[in-house]
């Protein structure tokens, strides 16, 4: 393989890795927001009216 093909492949792999990291980070952020919202709803439900 020539150097250009190796570099092209490395950039493609890096792009996929960056994309997956961003997507998984966003999914984790959504999960944390969802968990906080569930906790807030449970806290409000326990409060006497």
C-alpha positions, 0 to 999 in steps of 0.5 A: 500500500502506498502512503496516501492510501494508508493516510486516507484509511486512517482519516476515515477511521478517525472520522468514524471514531469521532462520529461515534464518540459524539453520538455516544456522548449525546446519548449519555447526555440524554440519559442523564437528562432523562434520569434527572427528569424522572427524579424530579417527577418522583420528588414532586409526586412525594410532596404533600399537596 
